[in-house]
Amino acid sequence: MREVPSIPRLSEEQLDDIIDRALVEDIGPSDATSEILIPPDFCGRAFLLIKARGILTGGEVARRVFLRVDPSLRVEQHIADGAMVKPGDKVATVSGRVANILKAERVVLNFLQRLSGIASETARYVAKTRGLAVKVTDTRKTTPGLRLLEKYAVRMGGGHNHRFHLGDGILIKDNHLAALRALGCNLKDTITEAKRRAPPGLLVEVEVTTIEEARVAVEAGADIIMLDNMSLDEMRRAVSLMPPRVRTEASGGVTLANIRMVAMTGVDIISVGALTHSTKALDISLEFEPQMLKFL
């Protein structure tokens, strides 16, 4: 399967499947309004208009939505993904049958607004850590079915991706530890077993909540220590215990207000679920050019 050139890890077939499901959900059996009121031979041109500052993401997705609805539509992109945009900027123009442009409108905007919102929020978090040697990453707290697109948006905003799926790495979290304690396994035993059985190249990360747990995790051979909801002082102390081979990740309770202080503790990674699970959409609209509306 061929990857979408601008969206690594996402194949053309996967993207078309995501788009088709969104179109089926939105259009239903038919676009009753447009089919009743808009003549089929009425054509025109519309543009996608930016109404707030942010980072544009989703241009290729928008283009493919229009073409899935009507392959005869002509779509011209004016601004590339990852670019800073401001109110008044025209992202793209689309020309062709008005009824089909309207049929695609909401799905196009849903993708563009959502992905641009994620990229814009990520850029704000990354800017707060400027000058510090830390990576801002996303999590798996993504919209079901849209993970690859949302993680792409994080990269467009200057962030990094954590695991794409459960097979991307071993991450021993609190509920794994709770379940394994019931089987008589302590933290050290769990990490030791994970390291022993891990396939070559697969890193072992473990979530800890105390300095003592961090010490045990290092002694057991963990590759990455996730410092979960620790205070700034605890994070600094935990980082000071780490040998060069071990990386640290701060997680939980990270906001725009405190991310720079978290970064200054010396952690290597800061994971932020808010990048994808509660981001505000970027305001974008579709506007017709009245002078370009005409019958074929």
PAZAPA-4460 file (N, C-alpha, C; in steps of 0.05 Angstrom, whole numbers, plus 32768, in hexadecimal, padded with zeros to 4 digits):
% residues 296
    n_x    n_y    n_z   ca_x   ca_y   ca_z    c_x    c_y    c_z   seq   type   mol
   8011   7FE8   8000   8000   8000   8000   8012   8019   8000     1      M     A
   800A   802D   7FF0   801A   8045   7FEE   8013   8058   8005     2      R     A
   8028   8064   8011   8023   8078   8025   801A   8092   8019     3      E     A
   800A   80A2   8027   8004   80BD   801F   801E   80CD   8021     4      V     A
   8028   80D9   800B   8042   80E6   800C   8046   80F9   8023     5      P     A
   8032   8109   8029   8035   811D   803E   802F   8113   805A     6      S     A
   8025   80FA   805C   801D   80F0   8077   802A   80D5   807B     7      I     A
   8043   80D3   8084   8050   80B9   8088   8040   80A7   809B     8      P     A
   8042   808D   8096   8035   8078   80A6   8018   8074   809E     9      R     A
   800D   8086   808E   7FF1   8084   8086   7FEF   807D   8068    10      L     A
   7FE3   8067   8061   7FE1   805F   8045   7FCA   806D   8038    11      S     A
   7FCB   806F   801E   7FB5   807B   800F   7F9B   806C   8015    12      E     A
   7F9C   8052   8016   7F84   8042   801C   7F78   8049   8038    13      E     A
   7F8A   804C   804B   7F81   8052   8066   7F74   806E   8067    14      Q     A
   7F80   8081   805A   7F75   809C   8059   7F5A   809D   804B    15      L     A
   7F58   808F   8035   7F3F   808E   8026   7F29   8081   8037    16      D     A
   7F31   806C   8047   7F1D   805F   8058   7F13   8072   806E    17      D     A
   7F26   8081   807A   7F1E   8095   808F   7F0B   80A9   8083    18      I     A
   7F12   80B3   806B   7F01   80C7   805E   7EE6   80BC   8057    19      I     A
   7EE5   80A4   804C   7ECC   8098   8043   7EB9   8094   805B    20      D     A
   7EC4   808B   8072   7EB3   8088   8089   7EA8   80A2   8093    21      R     A
   7EB9   80B8   8091   7EB0   80D2   809A   7E9A   80DC   8087    22      A     A
   7E9D   80D7   806D   7E89   80E0   805A   7E6E   80D1   805D    23      L     A
   7E70   80B7   8062   7E58   80A7   8066   7E49   80B1   807F    24      V     A
   7E58   80B7   8094   7E4D   80C1   80AD   7E3F   80DC   80A9    25      E     A
   7E4C   80ED   8099   7E41   8108   8096   7E2B   810B   8081    26      D     A
   7E2E   80FD   806B   7E1A   8100   8055   7E02   80EF   8059    27      I     A
   7E06   80D7   8065   7DEF   80C5   8068   7DE5   80BC   804D    28      G     A
   7DCB   80B8   804A   7DC1   80AE   8030   7DC3   80C2   8019    29      P     A
   7DC4   80DD   8021   7DC6   80F1   800C   7DC9   810D   8019    30      S     A
   7DD3   8120   800A   7DD3   813C   8013   7DB8   8148   8009    31      D     A
   7DA4   8145   8019   7D88   814C   8011   7D87   816A   8009    32      A     A
   7D93   817B   8019   7D91   8198   8013   7D9D   819F   7FF8    33      T     A
   7DB5   8197   7FF3   7DC2   819E   7FDA   7DB5   8191   7FC2    34      S     A
   7DAC   8178   7FC5   7DA0   816A   7FAF   7D85   8176   7FA7    35      E     A
   7D77   8181   7FBB   7D5D   818D   7FB6   7D60   81A9   7FAA    36      I     A
   7D73   81B8   7FB5   7D74   81D5   7FAE   7D8A   81DD   7F9A    37      L     A
   7DA0   81CF   7F98   7DB6   81D7   7F87   7DB5   81C8   7F6C    38      I     A
   7DB2   81D6   7F56   7DB2   81C9   7F3B   7DCC   81B9   7F37    39      P     A
   7DCB   81A2   7F2B   7DE3   8191   7F28   7DF8   819E   7F15    40      P     A
   7DEF   81AF   7F04   7E02   81BC   7EF1   7E0B   81D8   7EFA    41      D     A
   7E06   81DE   7F14   7E0E   81F8   7F1F   7E2A   81F5   7F2A    42      F     A
   7E3D   8205   7F20   7E59   8202   7F28   7E64   821C   7F34    43      C     A
   7E7A   8219   7F41   7E87   8231   7F4D   7EA1   822B   7F5A    44      G     A
   7EAC   823E   7F68   7EC6   823B   7F75   7EC3   8245   7F92    45      R     A
   7ECF   8236   7FA4   7ECF   823E   7FC0   7EEC   823C   7FCB    46      A     A
   7EF0   824A   7FE2   7F0B   8248   7FEE   7F08   8242   800B    47      F     A
   7F1D   8235   8016   7F1F   822F   8033   7F2D   8246   8040    48      L     A
   7F1F   8253   8053   7F28   826C   805F   7F30   8268   807C    49      L     A
   7F48   8271   8083   7F51   8270   809F   7F45   8288   80AE    50      I     A
   7F3C   8282   80C7   7F2F   8297   80D7   7F3C   829A   80F2    51      K     A
   7F52   828C   80F7   7F61   828E   8110   7F7E   8287   810B    52      A     A
   7F90   8291   811C   7FAC   828A   8119   7FB2   826D   8121    53      R     A
   7FC4   8261   8113   7FCA   8245   811B   7FDD   8238   8106    54      G     A
   7FDF   821E   8108   7FEF   820E   80F6   7FDD   81FD   80E5    55      I     A
   7FDE   8201   80CB   7FCD   81F2   80B8   7FD6   81D5   80B7    56      L     A
   7FC2   81C3   80B9   7FC7   81A6   80B5   7FAE   8199   80A9    57      T     A
   7FB3   8188   8095   7F9C   8179   808A   7F96   8180   806D    58      G     A
   7FA7   818F   8060   7FA2   8197   8045   7F9D   8180   8031    59      G     A
   7FAE   816C   8033   7FAB   8155   8022   7F92   8145   8028    60      E     A
   7F8B   8144   8042   7F72   8136   804A   7F5A   8145   803E    61      V     A
   7F5A   815F   8040   7F44   816F   8034   7F42   816B   8016    62      A     A
   7F58   816B   8009   7F58   8167   7FEC   7F4C   814C   7FE4    63      R     A
   7F54   8138   7FF3   7F4A   811D   7FED   7F2C   811A   7FF4    64      R     A
   7F23   8129   8008   7F06   8128   800E   7EF6   8133   7FF6    65      V     A
   7EFE   814A   7FEC   7EF0   8155   7FD5   7EF0   8141   7FBE    66      F     A
   7F07   8134   7FB8   7F08   8123   7FA1   7EFA   8108   7FA6    67      L     A
   7EF7   8100   7FBF   7EE7   80E8   7FC4   7EC9   80ED   7FBF    68      R     A
   7EC1   8106   7FC4   7EA5   810D   7FBF   7EA0   8110   7FA1    69      V     A
   7EB3   811D   7F93   7EB1   8122   7F77   7ECC   8125   7F6A    70      D     A
   7ED6   8110   7F5C   7EF1   8111   7F50   7EF4   8127   7F3C    71      P     A
   7EDE   8133   7F32   7EE1   8148   7F1E   7EE6   8163   7F2B    72      S     A
   7EE4   8165   7F45   7EEA   817F   7F53   7F08   8185   7F4F    73      L     A
   7F0E   819F   7F4D   7F29   81A8   7F4A   7F31   81B6   7F64    74      R     A
   7F46   81AB   7F71   7F4F   81B5   7F8B   7F6B   81BF   7F88    75      V     A
   7F70   81D8   7F91   7F8A   81E4   7F90   7F92   81ED   7FAC    76      E     A
   7FA7   81E1   7FB7   7FB1   81E9   7FD1   7FC5   8200   7FD0    77      Q     A
   7FC1   8213   7FE1   7FD2   822B   7FE1   7FE6   822C   7FF8    78      H     A
   7FE0   821E   800E   7FF1   821E   8026   7FF6   8202   802E    79      I     A
   8010   81FC   8034   8018   81E1   803B   8013   81DC   8059    80      A     A
   800F   81C2   805F   800D   81BA   807B   8026   81C2   808B    81      D     A
   8022   81CA   80A4   8037   81D3   80B5   803D   81F0   80B4    82      G     A
   802F   81FF   80A2   8034   821C   809F   8023   822B   80B4    83      A     A
   802E   8241   80BD   801E   8253   80CF   800A   8262   80BE    84      M     A
   7FF1   8263   80C7   7FDC   8271   80B8   7FCF   8286   80CA    85      V     A
   7FC2   8299   80BD   7FB5   82AF   80CC   7F9A   82B4   80BF    86      K     A
   7F88   82C3   80CD   7F6E   82C9   80C2   7F71   82D7   80A7    87      P     A
   7F60   82CD   8094   7F61   82D8   8079   7F70   82C7   8065    88      G     A
   7F81   82B5   806F   7F90   82A4   805C   7F7D   8290   804F    89      D     A
   7F82   828C   8035   7F73   8278   8026   7F84   825F   8022    90      K     A
   7F7A   824A   802E   7F89   8230   802F   7F89   8223   8014    91      V     A
   7F71   8222   8007   7F6E   8214   7FEE   7F55   821E   7FE0    92      A     A
   7F53   8219   7FC6   7F3A   821E   7FB7   7F31   8204   7FAB    93      T     A
   7F16   8202   7FA8   7F0A   81EB   7F9C   7EF6   81F4   7F87    94      V     A
   7EF6   81E8   7F70   7EE4   81F1   7F5A   7ED5   81D9   7F4F    95      S     A
   7EBC   81DD   7F47   7EAC   81C8   7F3C   7E8F   81CB   7F43    96      G     A
   7E81   81B4   7F44   7E65   81B4   7F4A   7E5F   81BD   7F67    97      R     A
   7E4F   81D1   7F6A   7E49   81DD   7F84   7E3E   81C9   7F97    98      V     A
   7E2B   81B8   7F8D   7E1E   81A4   7F9F   7E33   8191   7FAB    99      A     A
   7E47   8189   7F9B   7E5B   8177   7FA6   7E6F   8185   7FB8   100      N     A
   7E75   819E   7FB3   7E86   81AD   7FC6   7E78   81AF   7FE1   101      I     A
   7E5E   81B4   7FE0   7E4F   81B6   7FF9   7E4D   819B   8007   102      L     A
   7E4C   8186   7FF8   7E4A   816B   8003   7E64   8164   8013   103      K     A
   7E7A   816E   8009   7E94   8168   8016   7E9B   817C   802C   104      A     A
   7E8E   8193   802D   7E96   81A9   803E   7E9B   81A1   805B   105      E     A
   7E87   8196   8068   7E8A   8191   8085   7EA0   817D   808B   106      R     A
   7EA3   8168   807C   7EB8   8155   8081   7ED4   8161   807D   107      V     A
   7ED6   8171   8067   7EEF   817F   8062   7EF6   8191   807A   108      V     A
   7EE3   81A1   8084   7EE8   81B3   809A   7EED   81A4   80B4   109      L     A
   7EDF   818E   80B8   7EE4   817F   80D1   7F01   8175   80D3   110      N     A
   7F0B   816A   80BD   7F26   8161   80BD   7F3A   8179   80C0   111      F     A
   7F37   818D   80AF   7F49   81A4   80B0   7F49   81B2   80CB   112      L     A
   7F32   81B7   80D7   7F30   81C5   80F0   7F3C   81B4   8107   113      Q     A
   7F36   819A   8107   7F40   8189   811C   7F5F   8186   811B   114      R     A
   7F69   8180   8103   7F85   817B   8101   7F95   8195   8104   115      L     A
   7F8B   81AB   80FA   7F99   81C5   80FD   7F98   81CD   811A   116      S     A
   7F83   81C7   8128   7F81   81CD   8145   7F96   81BE   8155   117      G     A
   7F9A   81A4   814F   7FAE   8194   815C   7FCA   819F   8157   118      I     A
   7FD0   81A5   813D   7FEA   81B0   8136   7FEF   81CA   8144   119      A     A
   7FDB   81DB   8145   7FDE   81F5   8152   7FE3   81F3   8170   120      S     A
   7FD4   81E1   817D   7FD8   81DE   819A   7FF4   81D2   819F   121      E     A
   7FFC   81BF   818F   8016   81B3   8192   802C   81C8   8190   122      T     A
   8029   81DA   817C   803D   81EF   8178   803F   8201   8191   123      A     A
   8029   8206   819E   8029   8216   81B6   8039   8208   81CD   124      R     A
   8035   81EE   81D0   8044   81DF   81E4   8061   81DE   81DD   125      Y     A
   8068   81D9   81C4   8084   81D7   81BC   8092   81F2   81C1   126      V     A
   8084   8208   81BA   8090   8223   81BE   8098   8228   81DB   127      A     A
   8088   821D   81ED   808E   8221   820A   80A8   8213   8213   128      K     A
   80B1   81FF   8203   80C9   81F1   820B   80E1   81F9   81FA   129      T     A
   80DF   820E   81EB   80F4   8216   81D9   810E   821B   81E8   130      R     A
   8124   8210   81DD   813E   8213   81EA   8145   81FD   81FD   131      G     A
   8132   81EB   8203   8137   81D5   8216   8138   81BB   8206   132      L     A
   8149   81A8   820F   814C   818F   8201   8137   817B   820A   133      A     A
   811F   817F   8201   8109   816D   8208   80F6   816A   81F0   134      V     A
   80EA   8153   81ED   80D7   814D   81D8   80BB   814E   81E4   135      K     A
   80A9   815D   81D6   808D   815D   81DD   807F   8148   81CC   136      V     A
   8072   8135   81D9   8065   811F   81C9   8047   811E   81CF   137      T     A
   803A   8110   81BD   801D   810A   81C1   801A   80F0   81D1   138      D     A
   8002   80E6   81D2   7FFC   80CD   81E0   7FE9   80BD   81CE   139      T     A
   7FDE   80A7   81D9   7FC9   8098   81CA   7FAD   80A2   81D0   140      R     A
   7FAB   80B9   81DC   7F91   80C5   81E2   7F87   80D4   81C9   141      K     A
   7F80   80C5   81B5   7F78   80D0   819B   7F5B   80C9   8194   142      T     A
   7F50   80D6   8180   7F36   80D0   8177   7F36   80B5   8169   143      T     A
   7F25   80A2   8172   7F24   8087   8165   7F22   8089   8146   144      P     A
   7F34   807C   8139   7F35   807C   811C   7F45   8092   810F   145      G     A
   7F4D   80A6   811F   7F5C   80BD   8114   7F78   80BF   811E   146      L     A
   7F82   80AA   812B   7F9C   80AC   8139   7FB3   80B4   8126   147      R     A
   7FB5   80A8   810F   7FCB   80AE   80FD   7FCA   80CB   80F3   148      L     A
   7FB2   80D5   80EE   7FAF   80F1   80E6   7FB5   8104   80FD   149      L     A
   7FAC   80FE   8115   7FB1   810F   812B   7FCE   8110   8133   150      E     A
   7FDB   80F9   8131   7FF8   80F9   8137   8008   8107   8122   151      K     A
   7FFE   8106   8109   800B   8116   80F4   8008   8134   80FA   152      Y     A
   7FF1   813C   8104   7FEC   8158   810B   7FFF   8161   8122   153      A     A
   8005   814F   8135   8018   8155   814A   8033   815B   813E   154      V     A
   803C   814B   812B   8056   814F   811E   8056   816A   810F   155      R     A
   803F   8171   8102   803E   818B   80F4   8041   81A2   8107   156      M     A
   8039   819E   8120   803C   81B3   8134   8057   81B4   8142   157      G     A
   8069   81A2   8139   8084   81A1   8145   8088   818E   815B   158      G     A
   8073   817E   8161   8075   816A   8176   807F   814F   816C   159      G     A
   8080   813C   817D   8089   8121   8177   8074   810C   817E   160      H     A
   8076   80F5   8172   8062   80E0   8177   806C   80CC   818B   161      N     A
   805B   80C5   819E   8060   80AF   81B1   8057   8096   81A2   162      H     A
   804F   8081   81B0   8047   8069   81A3   802F   806D   8190   163      R     A
   8030   8061   8179   8019   8061   8167   8005   804C   816F   164      F     A
   800F   8036   817B   7FFD   8021   8183   800B   8011   8199   165      H     A
   7FFD   7FFD   81A4   8008   7FEE   81BA   8021   7FDE   81B3   166      L     A
   8024   7FD8   8199   803B   7FC8   8190   8054   7FD9   818C   167      G     A
   8052   7FF3   8190   8069   8005   818A   807D   8006   81A1   168      D     A
   8077   7FFA   81B7   808A   7FFA   81CE   807C   7FEE   81E6   169      G     A
   808C   7FE6   81F9   8081   7FDB   8212   807F   7FF2   8226   170      I     A
   8067   7FF8   822F   8062   800E   8242   8052   8002   8259   171      L     A
   8060   7FFD   8270   8054   7FF1   8287   8047   8007   8298   172      I     A
   802C   8008   8298   801E   801D   82A6   8012   8012   82C1   173      K     A
   8005   8024   82CF   7FFB   801E   82EA   7FE8   8005   82EA   174      D     A
   7FD7   8003   82D6   7FC4   7FED   82D5   7FD2   7FD2   82CF   175      N     A
   7FE7   7FD3   82BE   7FF7   7FBB   82BA   8003   7FB2   82D5   176      H     A
   800E   7FC5   82E3   801B   7FBE   82FD   8006   7FB4   8311   177      L     A
   7FEF   7FC0   8312   7FDA   7FB7   8324   7FD2   7F9B   831E   178      A     A
   7FCE   7F94   8304   7FC6   7F79   82FD   7FDC   7F65   8304   179      A     A
   7FF5   7F6D   82FE   800C   7F5B   8303   8012   7F57   8321   180      L     A
   800C   7F6B   8331   800F   7F68   834E   7FFD   7F52   8358   181      R     A
   7FE5   7F50   834C   7FD3   7F3B   8354   7FDE   7F1F   834E   182      A     A
   7FF1   7F1E   833B   7FFE   7F05   8334   8018   7F01   8343   183      L     A
   801E   7F13   8356   8036   7F11   8366   804F   7F1D   835B   184      G     A
   804C   7F2E   8346   8063   7F3B   8339   8066   7F57   8344   185      C     A
   807E   7F5E   834D   8084   7F79   8355   808E   7F89   833E   186      N     A
   8094   7FA3   8342   809D   7FB4   832D   80B7   7FAA   8320   187      L     A
   80CA   7FA3   8330   80E4   7F99   8325   80E0   7F80   8315   188      K     A
   80D1   7F6D   831F   80CC   7F54   8310   80BF   7F5A   82F5   189      D     A
   80AC   7F6C   82F5   809D   7F72   82DD   80B0   7F7E   82C8   190      T     A
   80C0   7F91   82CF   80D3   7F9D   82BC   80E7   7F89   82B2   191      I     A
   80F2   7F79   82C5   8105   7F65   82BD   80FA   7F51   82A9   192      T     A
   80E1   7F49   82AD   80D4   7F36   829B   80CF   7F43   8280   193      E     A
   80C6   7F5D   8280   80C1   7F6B   8267   80DB   7F6E   8257   194      A     A
   80F1   7F74   8264   810B   7F76   8256   8113   7F5B   824B   195      K     A
   810F   7F46   825A   8117   7F2C   8251   8108   7F23   8238   196      R     A
   80EE   7F2A   8237   80DD   7F1F   8222   80D9   7F33   820B   197      R     A
   80E3   7F4B   820E   80DE   7F5F   81F9   80ED   7F58   81DF   198      A     A
   80E0   7F5B   81C8   80EE   7F56   81AF   8105   7F6A   81AB   199      P     A
   8119   7F63   819C   812F   7F76   8197   8126   7F91   818D   200      P     A
   8130   7FA6   8199   812A   7FC1   8190   8111   7FCD   819D   201      G     A
   8102   7FBD   81AC   80E9   7FC8   81B9   80F1   7FD2   81D5   202      L     A
   80ED   7FEC   81D9   80F4   7FF8   81F3   80E0   7FF1   8208   203      L     A
   80E9   7FF1   8221   80D8   7FEC   8238   80D6   8006   8248   204      V     A
   80BE   8010   824A   80B8   8028   825A   80A6   8021   8271   205      E     A
   80AA   802E   8288   8099   8028   829F   8090   8042   82AC   206      V     A
   8077   8042   82B5   806C   8059   82C3   8071   8057   82E0   207      E     A
   807C   806C   82EC   8081   806C   8309   8075   8086   8315   208      V     A
   806F   8084   832E   8063   809B   833C   8073   80A5   8354   209      T     A
   8089   8097   835B   8099   809F   8371   80B7   809D   8369   210      T     A
   80C8   80AA   8379   80E5   80A8   8375   80EF   808C   8379   211      I     A
   80E4   807E   838C   80ED   8063   8392   80E6   8050   837A   212      E     A
   80CE   8054   836F   80C7   8044   8358   80DA   804A   8340   213      E     A
   80E2   8063   833D   80F4   806A   8328   810F   805C   832C   214      A     A
   8119   805B   8345   8132   804C   834A   8130   802F   8343   215      R     A
   811A   8022   834B   8116   8006   8345   8115   8002   8327   216      V     A
   8107   8013   8319   8104   8010   82FB   811F   8012   82EE   217      A     A
   8131   8024   82F7   814B   8027   82EB   815C   800E   82F1   218      V     A
   815B   8004   8309   816A   7FEC   8311   8161   7FD4   8301   219      E     A
   8147   7FD3   82FA   813C   7FBC   82EC   8141   7FBD   82CE   220      A     A
   814C   7FD4   82C4   8154   7FD6   82A8   8140   7FE3   8296   221      G     A
   812D   7FF2   82A0   811A   8000   828F   8129   8014   827D   222      A     A
   811F   8017   8264   812C   802A   8251   8122   8046   8255   223      D     A
   8108   8049   825B   80FB   8063   825F   80EB   8062   8279   224      I     A
   80EE   8077   8288   80DE   8079   82A1   80CA   8090   829E   225      I     A
   80B0   8089   829F   809B   809D   829E   8095   80A7   82BA   226      M     A
   8099   80C0   82BE   8094   80CD   82D8   8078   80D7   82D8   227      L     A
   8066   80C8   82E5   8049   80CE   82E3   803F   80E0   82F9   228      D     A
   8036   80F8   82F1   802A   810B   8304   803C   8111   831C   229      N     A
   8055   8113   8317   8068   811A   832C   806A   8138   832F   230      M     A
   8071   8142   8346   8076   815E   834A   8090   8165   833B   231      S     A
   8094   817F   8337   80AD   8188   832A   80C6   8180   8339   232      L     A
   80C5   8181   8353   80DC   817A   8364   80E1   815C   8361   233      D     A
   80CC   814C   8361   80CF   812F   835E   80DB   8128   8343   234      E     A
   80D2   8136   832E   80DC   8131   8314   80FA   8137   8312   235      M     A
   8102   814D   831E   811F   8155   831E   812F   813F   832C   236      R     A
   8125   8136   8343   8134   8121   8352   8135   8107   8342   237      R     A
   811F   8100   8335   811F   80E7   8325   8133   80E9   830E   238      A     A
   8133   8100   8301   8145   8103   82EA   8162   8101   82F3   239      V     A
   8168   810B   830B   8184   810A   8315   818D   80EE   831A   240      S     A
   817B   80DB   831D   8182   80BF   8322   8188   80AF   8309   241      L     A
   8181   80BA   82F2   8182   80AB   82D9   819E   80A9   82CE   242      M     A
   81A7   8090   82C7   81C0   808D   82B8   81BB   8096   829B   243      P     A
   81D0   809B   828C   81CD   80A6   8271   81BB   8095   825E   244      P     A
   81BB   807B   8263   81AC   806A   8250   818D   806C   8254   245      R     A
   8185   8077   826A   8168   8077   8271   815C   8093   826A   246      V     A
   8146   8093   825C   8138   80AC   8256   8120   80AF   826A   247      R     A
   8118   80C8   826D   8102   80CD   827F   80EC   80DC   8270   248      T     A
   80D3   80D5   8278   80BC   80E2   826B   80A9   80ED   8281   249      E     A
   80A2   8106   827F   808E   8111   8291   8072   810E   8286   250      A     A
   8060   8106   8296   8045   8102   828C   8031   8108   82A2   251      S     A
   801A   8114   829A   8005   8119   82AD   8005   8136   82B7   252      G     A
   7FEF   8144   82B3   7FEC   815F   82BE   7FFD   8174   82B0   253      G     A
   8006   816E   8298   8016   8182   8289   8004   8195   827A   254      V     A
   8009   81AF   827E   7FF9   81C4   8271   800B   81D9   8264   255      T     A
   7FFF   81EB   8255   800F   8201   824A   801C   8211   8260   256      L     A
   800E   8213   8276   8018   8224   828C   8030   8218   829A   257      A     A
   8033   81FD   829A   8049   81F2   82AA   805D   81E2   8299   258      N     A
   8059   81DF   827F   806A   81CD   826F   8087   81D6   826F   259      I     A
   808C   81F0   8270   80A8   81F9   8270   80B6   81F1   828A   260      R     A
   80A8   81F4   82A0   80B3   81EC   82BA   80B8   81CE   82BB   261      M     A
   80A6   81BE   82AF   80AA   81A1   82AD   80C3   819B   829C   262      V     A
   80C6   81A9   8285   80DD   81A5   8274   80F7   81AB   8282   263      A     A
   80F7   81BF   8293   810F   81C8   82A1   8118   81B5   82B7   264      M     A
   8108   81A0   82BD   8111   818C   82D0   8126   8179   82C3   265      T     A
   8128   817A   82A9   813C   8169   829B   8131   8150   828F   266      G     A
   8117   814D   828F   810B   8135   8282   8111   8136   8264   267      V     A
   8111   811E   8257   8117   811D   823B   80FE   8120   822A   268      D     A
   80E7   8117   8235   80CE   8116   8226   80B8   8121   8237   269      I     A
   80A6   8130   822B   808D   8139   8239   8076   8130   8228   270      I     A
   8065   811E   8232   804E   8115   8223   8035   8124   822C   271      S     A
   8026   812D   8218   800F   813E   821E   7FF6   8133   8210   272      V     A
   7FE4   8127   821F   7FCC   811C   8213   7FBA   8132   8208   273      G     A
   7FBB   814A   8213   7FAA   8160   820A   7FAF   8168   81EE   274      A     A
   7FC6   8161   81E2   7FCB   8169   81C6   7FB6   815D   81B4   275      L     A
   7FAB   8146   81BB   7F98   8139   81A9   7F7C   8135   81B6   276      T     A
   7F7B   8133   81D0   7F61   812C   81DB   7F4F   8143   81E2   277      H     A
   7F59   815C   81E3   7F48   8172   81EA   7F50   818C   81DD   278      S     A
   7F59   818A   81C4   7F62   81A1   81B5   7F4B   81B0   81A8   279      T     A
   7F4C   81CB   81A8   7F38   81DB   819B   7F3D   81DC   817D   280      K     A
   7F29   81D8   816D   7F2B   81D9   8150   7F33   81F5   8146   281      A     A
   7F43   81F6   8131   7F4A   8210   8125   7F33   8219   8113   282      L     A
   7F2C   8232   8115   7F14   823C   8106   7F1B   8240   80E9   283      D     A
   7F0E   8230   80D8   7F11   8231   80BB   7EF5   822F   80AE   284      I     A
   7EF1   823D   8098   7ED7   823B   808B   7EDA   8237   806D   285      S     A
   7EC5   822F   8060   7EC4   822E   8042   7EB2   8244   8038   286      L     A
   7EBC   8254   8025   7EAE   826A   801A   7EAD   8269   7FFC   287      E     A
   7E95   826D   7FF0   7E93   826E   7FD3   7E9A   8289   7FC9   288      F     A
   7EA5   828A   7FB0   7EAA   82A3   7FA3   7E92   82A9   7F91   289      E     A
   7E80   82BC   7F99   7E67   82C1   7F8A   7E6B   82C5   7F6C   290      P     A
   7E80   82D3   7F64   7E84   82DA   7F48   7E8B   82C1   7F37   291      Q     A
   7E92   82AA   7F45   7E99   8292   7F37   7E83   827E   7F35   292      M     A
   7E6B   8285   7F3F   7E55   8272   7F3E   7E46   8274   7F24   293      L     A
   7E43   825E   7F16   7E36   825F   7EFB   7E2D   8243   7EF4   294      K     A
   7E1C   8241   7EDF   7E13   8228   7ED4   7E27   821F   7EBF   295      F     A
   7E2A   8204   7EBD   7E3B   81F9   7EA9   7E31   8201   7E8D   296      L     A
***
